[in-house]
Amino acid sequence: MKLIAENLSIDRGGRRVFTGLSFALPAAHGLVVTGPNGIGKSSLLRTLAGLVPPSQGQLSLEGAEPEKTVAEHAHYFGHQSAVKPALTTLENLVFWQDFLSPALPAGFTPQAQSPSAILELLGLEHTSSLPAAYLSAGQTRRLALARLFVCPRPIWLMDEPTSALDTASEALLLQLMQAHLDNGGMIVTATHTPLTMSPCLTLQLADEEESPA
Ligand SMILES: Nc1ncnc2c1ncn2[C@@H]1O[C@H](COP(=O)(O)OP(=O)(O)OP(=O)(O)O)[C@@H](O)[C@H]1O
């Protein structure tokens, strides 16, 4: 399995954010996208997630389930947590498990976890019958993360994944990210915080006008 971006251009609000971006990400690899504020890291992740269409260029996933798009092979873990506040934490996960369809291309074989098992793993079991509106910011992030485990998909798109997490939760997140790579998954993450994943590629976005000639 390989995620390939060819000659991508992305526009936001009528302005070109970047152009001519290409990369290839093999299975079981992470890709850390770095660059200054406003350079287009979140926009790239949103394009990979199918939320912002590219103005030019192509995305493809070699070795994918043929009837599914790149976005249908991906989980998007963005700034907003996609948590329904009126549902309990358990109901949130049951909803996502019913709503999302898994993608299990060759070489990617993790089992879906049950909502209650992943709540326990992420230290949220005591909140299972609590409306998600009552969770703290860090607990809400952990619930958003739990969604990635109830429906296995090989590509994780993670925008500043450590935000709002305490030190222990951040360490657990890094372990889970590494386990995802070890299972043959891929992670594209935009971050200002150094993250340890192995093997890992980097993609530095830079303002073309400020790049050396
Ligand atoms: N919905 C939108 N409408 C118009 N412009 C937008 C929209 N979303 C983002 N932009 C613009 O696109 C550019 C890239 O934004 P983006 O959020 O991708 O940057 P970023 O590299 O992730 O920044 P940061 O490090 O601050 O999170 C910025 O100039 C931003 O103002």
The ligand as a Gaussian input file, in Angstrom:
#p B3LYP/6-31G(d) Opt

LIG

0 1
 N      -11.936000      28.108000       5.175000
 C      -10.982000      28.952000       4.769000
 N      -11.275000      30.021000       3.987000
 C      -10.320000      30.865000       3.566000
 N       -9.023000      30.740000       3.867000
 C       -8.675000      29.702000       4.654000
 C       -9.623000      28.761000       5.125000
 N       -8.963000      27.855000       5.865000
 C       -7.674000      28.191000       5.828000
 N       -7.494000      29.304000       5.105000
 C       -6.227000      29.966000       4.817000
 O       -5.357000      28.999000       4.230000
 C       -4.022000      29.211000       4.663000
 C       -3.482000      27.903000       5.203000
 O       -4.164000      27.614000       6.435000
 P       -3.871000      26.273000       7.228000
 O       -4.841000      26.233000       8.367000
 O       -3.846000      25.150000       6.275000
 O       -2.401000      26.551000       7.761000
 P       -1.516000      25.741000       8.806000
 O       -0.163000      25.568000       8.188000
 O       -2.207000      24.520000       9.247000
 O       -1.425000      26.780000      10.006000
 P       -1.237000      26.589000      11.600000
 O        0.180000      26.134000      11.832000
 O       -1.488000      27.957000      12.121000
 O       -2.260000      25.593000      12.080000
 C       -4.067000      30.355000       5.681000
 O       -3.672000      31.537000       5.026000
 C       -5.517000      30.420000       6.088000
 O       -5.894000      31.729000       6.428000

